[in-house]
Every structure is written in C-alpha cells, then in structure tokens.
C-alpha cells in the first residue's frame, strides 16, 4: 500500500479508500473465509490492518505538514 500511494502521488493522484453499499445479501462463501481462520490468524490479520491504517495516517500527516500538493484542502 505504501508503494502504491507513493506511485500515485508521483503521478499527481492520491489514493482514495471508499465503500459502497451492497446490492444484495453477502454470499455465505464470503463470510466463511474469516470463520475458517484460526483465532491467531484472525488476530494477525486484524493487527496487519491496524498497522496499515497507522502507516497511512502517518503518511498523510507528513504530506500535510510538508504541504504536498495532493493534500491541498485536506487539512485536519
């Protein structure tokens, strides 16, 4: 994710994470993926997402503090 964000910034773009509502029920096969994981694996996955979120937050703060053009209008 970090490398993708850097590449996009070089191209004058910024990554945007979004969500959209589903058009129907979630397939059971999608729900069973995390249920099949061991508790340790689920914890590892959650920790990985938390680390990524922290890195994205830090990168955004750094870009804003340095006045990067891609962050214009996105002050905290």
C-alpha positions as CSV (number, residue, x, y, z in Angstrom):
1,X,0.0,0.0,0.0
2,X,2.8,2.4,0.8
3,X,4.5,1.9,-2.5
4,X,1.1,2.3,-4.4
5,X,0.4,5.5,-2.5
6,X,3.9,6.9,-3.5
7,X,3.5,5.9,-7.1
8,X,0.1,7.6,-7.3
9,X,1.4,10.8,-5.7
10,X,4.2,10.9,-8.3
11,X,1.5,10.7,-11.0
12,X,-0.4,13.6,-9.4
13,X,-3.0,11.3,-7.9
14,X,-3.9,10.4,-4.4
15,X,-5.3,7.1,-3.3
16,X,-8.9,7.2,-2.0
17,X,-10.4,4.4,0.0
18,X,-14.2,4.1,-0.2
19,X,-17.0,1.9,0.5
20,X,-20.3,1.3,-1.3
21,X,-23.5,-0.4,-0.2
22,X,-24.1,-4.0,-1.4
23,X,-26.8,-4.6,-3.9
24,X,-27.9,-7.8,-2.2
25,X,-27.1,-10.1,0.6
26,X,-23.4,-11.1,1.3
27,X,-22.7,-14.6,-0.1
28,X,-22.1,-17.1,2.7
29,X,-18.9,-18.1,1.0
30,X,-17.5,-14.6,1.6
31,X,-18.5,-14.7,5.3
32,X,-17.0,-18.2,5.8
33,X,-13.4,-17.0,5.0
34,X,-12.7,-15.4,8.3
35,X,-14.7,-18.0,10.2
36,X,-12.4,-20.7,8.8
37,X,-9.3,-18.8,10.2
38,X,-7.8,-19.8,13.5
39,X,-8.2,-17.1,16.2
40,X,-4.4,-16.5,15.9
41,X,-4.7,-15.9,12.2
42,X,-7.7,-13.6,12.7
43,X,-5.7,-11.6,15.2
44,X,-2.7,-11.4,12.9
45,X,-5.0,-10.1,10.1
46,X,-6.5,-7.5,12.3
47,X,-3.1,-6.4,13.5
48,X,-1.9,-6.1,9.9
49,X,-4.9,-3.8,9.0
50,X,-4.2,-1.7,12.1
51,X,-0.5,-1.3,11.2
52,X,-1.5,-0.3,7.6
53,X,-4.0,2.3,8.9
54,X,-1.4,3.8,11.2
55,X,1.1,4.0,8.3
56,X,-1.5,5.7,6.1
57,X,-2.3,8.1,8.8
58,X,1.3,9.0,9.4
59,X,2.0,9.4,5.7
60,X,-1.0,11.7,5.4
61,X,0.1,13.8,8.4
62,X,3.6,14.0,6.9
63,X,2.4,15.0,3.5
64,X,0.1,17.7,5.0
65,X,2.9,19.0,7.2
66,X,5.2,19.3,4.1
67,X,2.5,21.0,2.1
68,X,2.3,18.3,-0.6
69,X,0.0,19.5,-3.4
70,X,-2.0,16.3,-3.3
71,X,-3.2,17.2,0.3
72,X,-4.5,20.7,-0.6
73,X,-7.8,21.2,1.0
74,X,-7.4,18.2,3.3
75,X,-6.1,19.8,6.4
76,X,-7.1,18.4,9.8
